[in-house]
């Protein structure tokens, strides 16, 4: 009888240790995931989106304009910005721009205007 109780007690202790280990792993994974989802250097800066007219200079391309005006916070790539400029200017079939032409471009600023 005594051995049966000690065996059951041993099983209960082992099950408790396994359960505690699983919970520690789960909580650790959750903590790492939530840390990755919210960067430590996150700030709550407010950005305002504006549009302006840009006069195309000789040698300008949509890509060169994008490289000048886009930022890495709001656009993941130059092609994403170029796509938005094309849409704003209803350039559905061509990327062709000519010197002297006015096109709409967008940019972000922390300053409210």
Biopython code that builds the backbone (N, CA, C, O; Angstrom):
import numpy as np
from Bio.PDB.StructureBuilder import StructureBuilder

atoms = [
    (1, "UNK", "N", (0.820, -1.185, 0.000)),
    (1, "UNK", "CA", (0.000, 0.000, 0.000)),
    (1, "UNK", "C", (0.868, 1.254, 0.000)),
    (1, "UNK", "O", (0.596, 2.237, -0.690)),
    (2, "UNK", "N", (1.924, 1.174, 0.807)),
    (2, "UNK", "CA", (2.802, 2.318, 0.902)),
    (2, "UNK", "C", (3.484, 2.618, -0.431)),
    (2, "UNK", "O", (3.595, 3.776, -0.833)),
    (3, "UNK", "N", (3.925, 1.599, -1.091)),
    (3, "UNK", "CA", (4.577, 1.791, -2.383)),
    (3, "UNK", "C", (3.620, 2.350, -3.420)),
    (3, "UNK", "O", (4.027, 3.158, -4.254)),
    (4, "UNK", "N", (2.383, 1.947, -3.391)),
    (4, "UNK", "CA", (1.392, 2.459, -4.332)),
    (4, "UNK", "C", (1.178, 3.963, -4.122)),
    (4, "UNK", "O", (1.073, 4.709, -5.096)),
    (5, "UNK", "N", (1.114, 4.404, -2.903)),
    (5, "UNK", "CA", (0.949, 5.833, -2.604)),
    (5, "UNK", "C", (2.177, 6.608, -3.050)),
    (5, "UNK", "O", (2.046, 7.677, -3.646)),
    (6, "UNK", "N", (3.347, 6.101, -2.780)),
    (6, "UNK", "CA", (4.556, 6.820, -3.184)),
    (6, "UNK", "C", (4.704, 6.846, -4.708)),
    (6, "UNK", "O", (5.216, 7.820, -5.260)),
    (7, "UNK", "N", (4.265, 5.796, -5.388)),
    (7, "UNK", "CA", (4.307, 5.779, -6.857)),
    (7, "UNK", "C", (3.338, 6.830, -7.405)),
    (7, "UNK", "O", (3.689, 7.596, -8.302)),
    (8, "UNK", "N", (2.113, 6.862, -6.860)),
    (8, "UNK", "CA", (1.143, 7.869, -7.302)),
    (8, "UNK", "C", (1.634, 9.289, -7.004)),
    (8, "UNK", "O", (1.453, 10.199, -7.813)),
    (9, "UNK", "N", (2.249, 9.468, -5.847)),
    (9, "UNK", "CA", (2.783, 10.777, -5.485)),
    (9, "UNK", "C", (3.913, 11.169, -6.446)),
    (9, "UNK", "O", (3.998, 12.319, -6.877)),
    (10, "UNK", "N", (4.767, 10.217, -6.773)),
    (10, "UNK", "CA", (5.859, 10.461, -7.713)),
    (10, "UNK", "C", (5.308, 10.848, -9.081)),
    (10, "UNK", "O", (5.832, 11.764, -9.714)),
    (11, "UNK", "N", (4.273, 10.178, -9.545)),
    (11, "UNK", "CA", (3.642, 10.495, -10.826)),
    (11, "UNK", "C", (3.035, 11.893, -10.789)),
    (11, "UNK", "O", (3.123, 12.638, -11.765)),
    (12, "UNK", "N", (2.426, 12.242, -9.679)),
    (12, "UNK", "CA", (1.822, 13.572, -9.540)),
    (12, "UNK", "C", (2.896, 14.654, -9.572)),
    (12, "UNK", "O", (2.707, 15.701, -10.190)),
    (13, "UNK", "N", (4.011, 14.405, -8.914)),
    (13, "UNK", "CA", (5.117, 15.381, -8.912)),
    (13, "UNK", "C", (5.688, 15.531, -10.322)),
    (13, "UNK", "O", (5.932, 16.647, -10.780)),
    (14, "UNK", "N", (5.897, 14.419, -11.002)),
    (14, "UNK", "CA", (6.433, 14.463, -12.367)),
    (14, "UNK", "C", (5.457, 15.185, -13.293)),
    (14, "UNK", "O", (5.875, 15.998, -14.117)),
    (15, "UNK", "N", (4.169, 14.897, -13.165)),
    (15, "UNK", "CA", (3.159, 15.570, -13.998)),
    (15, "UNK", "C", (3.152, 17.069, -13.709)),
    (15, "UNK", "O", (3.013, 17.876, -14.628)),
    (16, "UNK", "N", (3.300, 17.444, -12.448)),
    (16, "UNK", "CA", (3.356, 18.859, -12.078)),
    (16, "UNK", "C", (4.571, 19.550, -12.675)),
    (16, "UNK", "O", (4.473, 20.682, -13.150)),
    (17, "UNK", "N", (5.710, 18.880, -12.654)),
    (17, "UNK", "CA", (6.942, 19.449, -13.232)),
    (17, "UNK", "C", (6.791, 19.615, -14.739)),
    (17, "UNK", "O", (7.195, 20.637, -15.296)),
    (18, "UNK", "N", (6.219, 18.627, -15.395)),
    (18, "UNK", "CA", (6.003, 18.708, -16.856)),
    (18, "UNK", "C", (5.043, 19.842, -17.182)),
    (18, "UNK", "O", (5.283, 20.610, -18.113)),
    (19, "UNK", "N", (3.972, 19.952, -16.433)),
    (19, "UNK", "CA", (3.003, 21.031, -16.653)),
    (19, "UNK", "C", (3.651, 22.399, -16.434)),
    (19, "UNK", "O", (3.423, 23.325, -17.212)),
    (20, "UNK", "N", (4.452, 22.526, -15.388)),
    (20, "UNK", "CA", (5.136, 23.791, -15.120)),
    (20, "UNK", "C", (6.108, 24.133, -16.250)),
    (20, "UNK", "O", (6.208, 25.293, -16.650)),
    (21, "UNK", "N", (6.817, 23.140, -16.763)),
    (21, "UNK", "CA", (7.758, 23.374, -17.864)),
    (21, "UNK", "C", (7.030, 23.821, -19.125)),
    (21, "UNK", "O", (7.489, 24.718, -19.832)),
    (22, "UNK", "N", (5.901, 23.195, -19.401)),
    (22, "UNK", "CA", (5.116, 23.585, -20.583)),
    (22, "UNK", "C", (4.619, 25.015, -20.442)),
    (22, "UNK", "O", (4.670, 25.788, -21.398)),
    (23, "UNK", "N", (4.143, 25.368, -19.262)),
    (23, "UNK", "CA", (3.652, 26.736, -19.038)),
    (23, "UNK", "C", (4.780, 27.751, -19.158)),
    (23, "UNK", "O", (4.577, 28.830, -19.713)),
    (24, "UNK", "N", (5.951, 27.429, -18.653)),
    (24, "UNK", "CA", (7.097, 28.345, -18.763)),
    (24, "UNK", "C", (7.469, 28.538, -20.228)),
    (24, "UNK", "O", (7.727, 29.664, -20.653)),
    (25, "UNK", "N", (7.501, 27.462, -21.004)),
    (25, "UNK", "CA", (7.800, 27.578, -22.428)),
    (25, "UNK", "C", (6.749, 28.419, -23.150)),
    (25, "UNK", "O", (7.088, 29.264, -23.978)),
    (26, "UNK", "N", (5.483, 28.188, -22.839)),
    (26, "UNK", "CA", (4.397, 28.943, -23.465)),
    (26, "UNK", "C", (4.502, 30.426, -23.127)),
    (26, "UNK", "O", (4.408, 31.272, -24.017)),
    (27, "UNK", "N", (4.692, 30.744, -21.869)),
    (27, "UNK", "CA", (4.804, 32.153, -21.463)),
    (27, "UNK", "C", (6.045, 32.820, -22.052)),
    (27, "UNK", "O", (6.008, 33.994, -22.422)),
    (28, "UNK", "N", (7.133, 32.076, -22.137)),
    (28, "UNK", "CA", (8.346, 32.615, -22.748)),
    (28, "UNK", "C", (8.143, 32.919, -24.221)),
    (28, "UNK", "O", (8.564, 33.967, -24.710)),
    (29, "UNK", "N", (7.498, 32.002, -24.927)),
    (29, "UNK", "CA", (7.225, 32.227, -26.349)),
    (29, "UNK", "C", (6.283, 33.408, -26.526)),
    (29, "UNK", "O", (6.458, 34.203, -27.449)),
    (30, "UNK", "N", (5.296, 33.534, -25.664)),
    (30, "UNK", "CA", (4.364, 34.661, -25.741)),
    (30, "UNK", "C", (5.086, 35.980, -25.493)),
    (30, "UNK", "O", (4.829, 36.967, -26.182)),
    (31, "UNK", "N", (5.988, 36.003, -24.511)),
    (31, "UNK", "CA", (6.730, 37.222, -24.202)),
    (31, "UNK", "C", (7.631, 37.626, -25.369)),
    (31, "UNK", "O", (7.726, 38.808, -25.696)),
    (32, "UNK", "N", (8.283, 36.662, -25.990)),
    (32, "UNK", "CA", (9.149, 36.961, -27.132)),
    (32, "UNK", "C", (8.315, 37.470, -28.296)),
    (32, "UNK", "O", (8.708, 38.426, -28.963)),
    (33, "UNK", "N", (7.176, 36.851, -28.548)),
    (33, "UNK", "CA", (6.309, 37.274, -29.656)),
    (33, "UNK", "C", (5.766, 38.671, -29.435)),
    (33, "UNK", "O", (5.744, 39.471, -30.370)),
    (34, "UNK", "N", (5.329, 38.988, -28.235)),
    (34, "UNK", "CA", (4.785, 40.326, -27.989)),
    (34, "UNK", "C", (5.883, 41.371, -28.027)),
    (34, "UNK", "O", (5.615, 42.515, -28.394)),
    (35, "UNK", "N", (7.100, 41.025, -27.665)),
    (35, "UNK", "CA", (8.234, 41.957, -27.761)),
    (35, "UNK", "C", (8.545, 42.242, -29.222)),
    (35, "UNK", "O", (8.863, 43.380, -29.570)),
    (36, "UNK", "N", (8.461, 41.235, -30.082)),
    (36, "UNK", "CA", (8.727, 41.411, -31.508)),
    (36, "UNK", "C", (7.639, 42.240, -32.169)),
    (36, "UNK", "O", (7.916, 42.979, -33.114)),
    (37, "UNK", "N", (6.404, 42.131, -31.687)),
    (37, "UNK", "CA", (5.292, 42.846, -32.287)),
    (37, "UNK", "C", (5.263, 44.322, -31.944)),
    (37, "UNK", "O", (4.640, 45.106, -32.660)),
    (38, "UNK", "N", (5.920, 44.717, -30.870)),
    (38, "UNK", "CA", (5.941, 46.123, -30.479)),
    (38, "UNK", "C", (7.378, 46.533, -30.183)),
    (38, "UNK", "O", (7.871, 46.305, -29.078)),
    (39, "UNK", "N", (8.062, 47.143, -31.169)),
    (39, "UNK", "CA", (9.465, 47.490, -30.994)),
    (39, "UNK", "C", (9.669, 48.435, -29.815)),
    (39, "UNK", "O", (8.826, 49.285, -29.531)),
    (40, "UNK", "N", (10.794, 48.273, -29.139)),
    (40, "UNK", "CA", (11.090, 49.083, -27.961)),
    (40, "UNK", "C", (11.235, 50.553, -28.312)),
    (40, "UNK", "O", (10.936, 51.425, -27.496)),
    (41, "UNK", "N", (11.691, 50.828, -29.519)),
    (41, "UNK", "CA", (11.894, 52.222, -29.904)),
    (41, "UNK", "C", (10.672, 52.814, -30.600)),
    (41, "UNK", "O", (10.789, 53.839, -31.272)),
    (42, "UNK", "N", (9.503, 52.189, -30.453)),
    (42, "UNK", "CA", (8.275, 52.695, -31.060)),
    (42, "UNK", "C", (7.920, 54.048, -30.455)),
    (42, "UNK", "O", (7.912, 54.222, -29.236)),
    (43, "UNK", "N", (7.632, 54.983, -31.317)),
    (43, "UNK", "CA", (7.137, 56.260, -30.828)),
    (43, "UNK", "C", (5.760, 56.507, -31.423)),
    (43, "UNK", "O", (5.377, 55.879, -32.410)),
    (44, "UNK", "N", (5.040, 57.402, -30.832)),
    (44, "UNK", "CA", (3.680, 57.656, -31.299)),
    (44, "UNK", "C", (3.611, 58.949, -32.106)),
    (44, "UNK", "O", (2.682, 59.742, -31.952)),
    (45, "UNK", "N", (4.599, 59.147, -32.962)),
    (45, "UNK", "CA", (4.646, 60.309, -33.829)),
    (45, "UNK", "C", (3.481, 60.264, -34.805)),
    (45, "UNK", "O", (3.180, 59.222, -35.388)),
    (46, "UNK", "N", (2.836, 61.399, -34.973)),
    (46, "UNK", "CA", (1.720, 61.499, -35.906)),
    (46, "UNK", "C", (2.252, 62.034, -37.223)),
    (46, "UNK", "O", (2.944, 63.051, -37.258)),
    (47, "UNK", "N", (1.921, 61.337, -38.314)),
    (47, "UNK", "CA", (2.325, 61.778, -39.645)),
    (47, "UNK", "C", (1.085, 62.219, -40.418)),
    (47, "UNK", "O", (0.025, 61.598, -40.336)),
    (48, "UNK", "N", (1.244, 63.291, -41.158)),
    (48, "UNK", "CA", (0.169, 63.805, -42.002)),
    (48, "UNK", "C", (0.570, 63.583, -43.450)),
    (48, "UNK", "O", (1.724, 63.796, -43.822)),
    (49, "UNK", "N", (-0.382, 63.156, -44.263)),
    (49, "UNK", "CA", (-0.114, 62.893, -45.678)),
    (49, "UNK", "C", (-0.554, 64.103, -46.488)),
    (49, "UNK", "O", (-1.676, 64.589, -46.348)),
    (50, "UNK", "N", (0.345, 64.577, -47.335)),
    (50, "UNK", "CA", (0.075, 65.735, -48.176)),
    (50, "UNK", "C", (0.357, 65.402, -49.632)),
    (50, "UNK", "O", (1.097, 64.469, -49.945)),
    (51, "UNK", "N", (-0.238, 66.172, -50.498)),
    (51, "UNK", "CA", (0.084, 66.096, -51.916)),
    (51, "UNK", "C", (0.575, 67.460, -52.361)),
    (51, "UNK", "O", (0.200, 68.486, -51.795)),
    (52, "UNK", "N", (1.400, 67.457, -53.363)),
    (52, "UNK", "CA", (1.898, 68.698, -53.926)),
    (52, "UNK", "C", (2.120, 68.480, -55.416)),
    (52, "UNK", "O", (2.136, 67.348, -55.899)),
    (53, "UNK", "N", (2.287, 69.565, -56.121)),
    (53, "UNK", "CA", (2.568, 69.477, -57.554)),
    (53, "UNK", "C", (4.084, 69.512, -57.749)),
    (53, "UNK", "O", (4.785, 70.293, -57.106)),
    (54, "UNK", "N", (4.562, 68.684, -58.615)),
    (54, "UNK", "CA", (5.994, 68.606, -58.914)),
    (54, "UNK", "C", (6.191, 68.857, -60.400)),
    (54, "UNK", "O", (5.562, 68.205, -61.233)),
    (55, "UNK", "N", (7.061, 69.799, -60.731)),
    (55, "UNK", "CA", (7.384, 70.065, -62.129)),
    (55, "UNK", "C", (8.533, 69.156, -62.528)),
    (55, "UNK", "O", (9.617, 69.212, -61.949)),
    (56, "UNK", "N", (8.282, 68.325, -63.516)),
    (56, "UNK", "CA", (9.257, 67.342, -63.974)),
    (56, "UNK", "C", (10.441, 68.059, -64.622)),
    (56, "UNK", "O", (10.270, 68.905, -65.500)),
    (57, "UNK", "N", (11.636, 67.705, -64.173)),
    (57, "UNK", "CA", (12.871, 68.257, -64.746)),
    (57, "UNK", "C", (13.404, 67.292, -65.804)),
    (57, "UNK", "O", (13.025, 66.121, -65.844)),
    (58, "UNK", "N", (14.277, 67.797, -66.646)),
    (58, "UNK", "CA", (14.886, 66.986, -67.684)),
    (58, "UNK", "C", (15.654, 65.832, -67.030)),
    (58, "UNK", "O", (16.474, 66.054, -66.139)),
    (59, "UNK", "N", (15.390, 64.633, -67.464)),
    (59, "UNK", "CA", (16.069, 63.446, -66.921)),
    (59, "UNK", "C", (15.346, 62.787, -65.758)),
    (59, "UNK", "O", (15.755, 61.716, -65.312)),
    (60, "UNK", "N", (14.279, 63.404, -65.258)),
    (60, "UNK", "CA", (13.510, 62.800, -64.175)),
    (60, "UNK", "C", (12.768, 61.560, -64.659)),
    (60, "UNK", "O", (12.308, 61.493, -65.799)),
    (61, "UNK", "N", (12.664, 60.591, -63.772)),
    (61, "UNK", "CA", (11.812, 59.424, -63.997)),
    (61, "UNK", "C", (10.939, 59.276, -62.747)),
    (61, "UNK", "O", (11.223, 59.877, -61.711)),
    (62, "UNK", "N", (9.901, 58.493, -62.848)),
    (62, "UNK", "CA", (9.076, 58.265, -61.669)),
    (62, "UNK", "C", (9.897, 57.633, -60.544)),
    (62, "UNK", "O", (9.670, 57.916, -59.367)),
    (63, "UNK", "N", (10.831, 56.796, -60.906)),
    (63, "UNK", "CA", (11.691, 56.159, -59.909)),
    (63, "UNK", "C", (12.582, 57.182, -59.219)),
    (63, "UNK", "O", (12.725, 57.144, -57.997)),
    (64, "UNK", "N", (13.185, 58.099, -59.977)),
    (64, "UNK", "CA", (14.059, 59.097, -59.350)),
    (64, "UNK", "C", (13.257, 60.048, -58.460)),
    (64, "UNK", "O", (13.744, 60.484, -57.416)),
    (65, "UNK", "N", (12.043, 60.365, -58.867)),
    (65, "UNK", "CA", (11.173, 61.207, -58.033)),
    (65, "UNK", "C", (10.791, 60.452, -56.766)),
    (65, "UNK", "O", (10.787, 61.025, -55.677)),
    (66, "UNK", "N", (10.470, 59.173, -56.905)),
    (66, "UNK", "CA", (10.112, 58.343, -55.756)),
    (66, "UNK", "C", (11.260, 58.271, -54.760)),
    (66, "UNK", "O", (11.045, 58.382, -53.553)),
    (67, "UNK", "N", (12.466, 58.088, -55.254)),
    (67, "UNK", "CA", (13.623, 58.012, -54.364)),
    (67, "UNK", "C", (13.835, 59.314, -53.603)),
    (67, "UNK", "O", (14.395, 59.310, -52.506)),
    (68, "UNK", "N", (13.395, 60.417, -54.174)),
    (68, "UNK", "CA", (13.552, 61.715, -53.538)),
    (68, "UNK", "C", (12.457, 61.976, -52.490)),
    (68, "UNK", "O", (12.740, 62.580, -51.456)),
    (69, "UNK", "N", (11.235, 61.543, -52.731)),
    (69, "UNK", "CA", (10.109, 61.925, -51.874)),
    (69, "UNK", "C", (9.556, 60.829, -50.966)),
    (69, "UNK", "O", (8.911, 61.146, -49.966)),
    (70, "UNK", "N", (9.781, 59.569, -51.272)),
    (70, "UNK", "CA", (9.203, 58.516, -50.441)),
    (70, "UNK", "C", (9.995, 58.340, -49.151)),
    (70, "UNK", "O", (11.143, 58.771, -49.050)),
    (71, "UNK", "N", (9.374, 57.709, -48.181)),
    (71, "UNK", "CA", (10.088, 57.367, -46.956)),
    (71, "UNK", "C", (9.850, 55.889, -46.635)),
    (71, "UNK", "O", (8.891, 55.281, -47.109)),
    (72, "UNK", "N", (10.732, 55.336, -45.833)),
    (72, "UNK", "CA", (10.672, 53.905, -45.527)),
    (72, "UNK", "C", (9.608, 53.563, -44.484)),
    (72, "UNK", "O", (9.282, 52.391, -44.294)),
    (73, "UNK", "N", (9.071, 54.565, -43.815)),
    (73, "UNK", "CA", (8.054, 54.299, -42.798)),
    (73, "UNK", "C", (6.717, 53.965, -43.454)),
    (73, "UNK", "O", (6.010, 53.066, -42.999)),
    (74, "UNK", "N", (6.368, 54.687, -44.525)),
    (74, "UNK", "CA", (5.046, 54.544, -45.130)),
    (74, "UNK", "C", (5.034, 53.701, -46.397)),
    (74, "UNK", "O", (3.965, 53.305, -46.860)),
    (75, "UNK", "N", (6.185, 53.424, -46.957)),
    (75, "UNK", "CA", (6.258, 52.639, -48.198)),
    (75, "UNK", "C", (7.311, 51.552, -48.024)),
    (75, "UNK", "O", (8.394, 51.796, -47.493)),
    (76, "UNK", "N", (6.980, 50.366, -48.475)),
    (76, "UNK", "CA", (7.926, 49.262, -48.339)),
    (76, "UNK", "C", (8.908, 49.195, -49.503)),
    (76, "UNK", "O", (9.939, 48.529, -49.407)),
    (77, "UNK", "N", (8.592, 49.885, -50.608)),
    (77, "UNK", "CA", (9.490, 49.845, -51.766)),
    (77, "UNK", "C", (9.253, 51.059, -52.665)),
    (77, "UNK", "O", (8.221, 51.725, -52.580)),
    (78, "UNK", "N", (10.219, 51.325, -53.512)),
    (78, "UNK", "CA", (10.097, 52.411, -54.486)),
    (78, "UNK", "C", (8.936, 52.126, -55.433)),
    (78, "UNK", "O", (8.187, 53.031, -55.798)),
    (79, "UNK", "N", (8.794, 50.870, -55.826)),
    (79, "UNK", "CA", (7.714, 50.527, -56.769)),
    (79, "UNK", "C", (6.334, 50.778, -56.161)),
    (79, "UNK", "O", (5.396, 51.108, -56.887)),
    (80, "UNK", "N", (6.196, 50.627, -54.853)),
    (80, "UNK", "CA", (4.918, 50.921, -54.197)),
    (80, "UNK", "C", (4.591, 52.417, -54.293)),
    (80, "UNK", "O", (3.450, 52.795, -54.562)),
    (81, "UNK", "N", (5.609, 53.263, -54.070)),
    (81, "UNK", "CA", (5.407, 54.710, -54.185)),
    (81, "UNK", "C", (5.102, 55.097, -55.637)),
    (81, "UNK", "O", (4.188, 55.879, -55.900)),
    (82, "UNK", "N", (5.872, 54.547, -56.569)),
    (82, "UNK", "CA", (5.648, 54.833, -57.992)),
    (82, "UNK", "C", (4.228, 54.438, -58.386)),
    (82, "UNK", "O", (3.566, 55.167, -59.126)),
    (83, "UNK", "N", (3.762, 53.312, -57.908)),
    (83, "UNK", "CA", (2.402, 52.867, -58.202)),
    (83, "UNK", "C", (1.372, 53.879, -57.694)),
    (83, "UNK", "O", (0.388, 54.154, -58.380)),
    (84, "UNK", "N", (1.588, 54.425, -56.521)),
    (84, "UNK", "CA", (0.664, 55.424, -55.988)),
    (84, "UNK", "C", (0.695, 56.710, -56.813)),
    (84, "UNK", "O", (-0.353, 57.296, -57.085)),
    (85, "UNK", "N", (1.888, 57.152, -57.212)),
    (85, "UNK", "CA", (2.001, 58.357, -58.050)),
    (85, "UNK", "C", (1.327, 58.125, -59.400)),
    (85, "UNK", "O", (0.640, 59.009, -59.911)),
    (86, "UNK", "N", (1.520, 56.950, -59.973)),
    (86, "UNK", "CA", (0.859, 56.629, -61.248)),
    (86, "UNK", "C", (-0.654, 56.704, -61.104)),
    (86, "UNK", "O", (-1.339, 57.251, -61.968)),
    (87, "UNK", "N", (-1.172, 56.155, -60.014)),
    (87, "UNK", "CA", (-2.611, 56.168, -59.785)),
    (87, "UNK", "C", (-3.112, 57.603, -59.578)),
    (87, "UNK", "O", (-4.157, 57.972, -60.113)),
    (88, "UNK", "N", (-2.382, 58.408, -58.812)),
    (88, "UNK", "CA", (-2.784, 59.791, -58.554)),
    (88, "UNK", "C", (-2.864, 60.600, -59.840)),
    (88, "UNK", "O", (-3.704, 61.490, -59.972)),
    (89, "UNK", "N", (-1.987, 60.288, -60.784)),
    (89, "UNK", "CA", (-1.912, 61.047, -62.031)),
    (89, "UNK", "C", (-2.587, 60.340, -63.196)),
    (89, "UNK", "O", (-2.423, 60.735, -64.350)),
    (90, "UNK", "N", (-3.334, 59.312, -62.897)),
    (90, "UNK", "CA", (-4.066, 58.543, -63.904)),
    (90, "UNK", "C", (-3.166, 58.098, -65.053)),
    (90, "UNK", "O", (-3.523, 58.214, -66.225)),
    (91, "UNK", "N", (-2.007, 57.594, -64.694)),
    (91, "UNK", "CA", (-1.042, 57.080, -65.672)),
    (91, "UNK", "C", (-1.211, 55.563, -65.741)),
    (91, "UNK", "O", (-0.384, 54.821, -65.213)),
    (92, "UNK", "N", (-2.265, 55.110, -66.382)),
    (92, "UNK", "CA", (-2.609, 53.699, -66.370)),
    (92, "UNK", "C", (-1.800, 52.850, -67.346)),
    (92, "UNK", "O", (-1.609, 51.656, -67.118)),
    (93, "UNK", "N", (-1.329, 53.453, -68.420)),
    (93, "UNK", "CA", (-0.700, 52.649, -69.466)),
    (93, "UNK", "C", (0.772, 52.975, -69.698)),
    (93, "UNK", "O", (1.448, 52.259, -70.436)),
    (94, "UNK", "N", (1.280, 54.039, -69.085)),
    (94, "UNK", "CA", (2.648, 54.433, -69.372)),
    (94, "UNK", "C", (3.265, 55.136, -68.163)),
    (94, "UNK", "O", (2.569, 55.795, -67.390)),
    (95, "UNK", "N", (4.568, 54.985, -68.015)),
    (95, "UNK", "CA", (5.316, 55.706, -66.985)),
    (95, "UNK", "C", (5.992, 56.948, -67.575)),
    (95, "UNK", "O", (6.811, 57.589, -66.916)),
    (96, "UNK", "N", (5.652, 57.273, -68.791)),
    (96, "UNK", "CA", (6.336, 58.356, -69.497)),
    (96, "UNK", "C", (5.948, 59.715, -68.905)),
    (96, "UNK", "O", (4.771, 60.061, -68.811)),
    (97, "UNK", "N", (6.972, 60.471, -68.510)),
    (97, "UNK", "CA", (6.777, 61.852, -68.068)),
    (97, "UNK", "C", (7.739, 62.720, -68.864)),
    (97, "UNK", "O", (8.806, 62.266, -69.277)),
    (98, "UNK", "N", (7.349, 63.978, -69.076)),
    (98, "UNK", "CA", (8.148, 64.881, -69.899)),
    (98, "UNK", "C", (8.570, 66.085, -69.086)),
    (98, "UNK", "O", (7.841, 66.528, -68.199)),
    (99, "UNK", "N", (9.743, 66.615, -69.385)),
    (99, "UNK", "CA", (10.250, 67.802, -68.698)),
    (99, "UNK", "C", (9.242, 68.940, -68.836)),
    (99, "UNK", "O", (8.706, 69.173, -69.919)),
    (100, "UNK", "N", (8.989, 69.642, -67.739)),
    (100, "UNK", "CA", (8.051, 70.750, -67.728)),
    (100, "UNK", "C", (6.645, 70.353, -67.316)),
    (100, "UNK", "O", (5.843, 71.212, -66.951)),
    (101, "UNK", "N", (6.336, 69.072, -67.368)),
    (101, "UNK", "CA", (5.011, 68.576, -67.004)),
    (101, "UNK", "C", (4.813, 68.671, -65.481)),
    (101, "UNK", "O", (5.757, 68.468, -64.717)),
    (102, "UNK", "N", (3.606, 68.974, -65.055)),
    (102, "UNK", "CA", (3.275, 68.987, -63.624)),
    (102, "UNK", "C", (2.604, 67.671, -63.258)),
    (102, "UNK", "O", (1.657, 67.241, -63.917)),
    (103, "UNK", "N", (3.099, 67.037, -62.205)),
    (103, "UNK", "CA", (2.464, 65.818, -61.708)),
    (103, "UNK", "C", (2.212, 65.966, -60.211)),
    (103, "UNK", "O", (2.921, 66.695, -59.518)),
    (104, "UNK", "N", (1.210, 65.277, -59.735)),
    (104, "UNK", "CA", (0.919, 65.257, -58.301)),
    (104, "UNK", "C", (1.773, 64.185, -57.650)),
    (104, "UNK", "O", (1.906, 63.078, -58.173)),
    (105, "UNK", "N", (2.351, 64.523, -56.504)),
    (105, "UNK", "CA", (3.095, 63.548, -55.709)),
    (105, "UNK", "C", (2.627, 63.683, -54.267)),
    (105, "UNK", "O", (2.041, 64.699, -53.894)),
    (106, "UNK", "N", (2.876, 62.691, -53.479)),
    (106, "UNK", "CA", (2.497, 62.739, -52.075)),
    (106, "UNK", "C", (3.737, 62.609, -51.198)),
    (106, "UNK", "O", (4.768, 62.081, -51.616)),
    (107, "UNK", "N", (3.609, 63.101, -49.986)),
    (107, "UNK", "CA", (4.681, 62.975, -49.012)),
    (107, "UNK", "C", (4.064, 63.041, -47.620)),
    (107, "UNK", "O", (2.919, 63.463, -47.462)),
    (108, "UNK", "N", (4.812, 62.630, -46.632)),
    (108, "UNK", "CA", (4.361, 62.645, -45.255)),
    (108, "UNK", "C", (5.203, 63.627, -44.465)),
    (108, "UNK", "O", (6.390, 63.810, -44.733)),
    (109, "UNK", "N", (4.567, 64.255, -43.485)),
    (109, "UNK", "CA", (5.257, 65.201, -42.627)),
    (109, "UNK", "C", (4.669, 65.115, -41.225)),
    (109, "UNK", "O", (3.490, 64.805, -41.054)),
    (110, "UNK", "N", (5.499, 65.392, -40.224)),
    (110, "UNK", "CA", (4.995, 65.451, -38.852)),
    (110, "UNK", "C", (4.393, 66.804, -38.563)),
    (110, "UNK", "O", (3.745, 66.991, -37.533)),
    (111, "UNK", "N", (4.601, 67.749, -39.459)),
    (111, "UNK", "CA", (4.076, 69.106, -39.277)),
    (111, "UNK", "C", (2.664, 69.194, -39.849)),
    (111, "UNK", "O", (2.420, 68.800, -40.989)),
    (112, "UNK", "N", (1.746, 69.711, -39.053)),
    (112, "UNK", "CA", (0.379, 69.907, -39.526)),
    (112, "UNK", "C", (0.329, 71.211, -40.308)),
    (112, "UNK", "O", (0.705, 72.262, -39.790)),
    (113, "UNK", "N", (-0.127, 71.148, -41.537)),
    (113, "UNK", "CA", (-0.135, 72.351, -42.395)),
    (113, "UNK", "C", (-1.537, 72.768, -42.716)),
    (113, "UNK", "O", (-1.741, 73.755, -43.423)),
]
sb = StructureBuilder()
sb.init_structure("model")
sb.init_model(0)
sb.init_chain("A")
sb.init_seg("    ")
for serial, (resi, resn, name, xyz) in enumerate(atoms, 1):
    if name == "N":
        sb.init_residue(resn, " ", resi, " ")
    sb.init_atom(name, np.array(xyz, "f"), 0.0, 1.0, " ", f" {name:<3s}", serial, name[0])
structure = sb.get_structure()
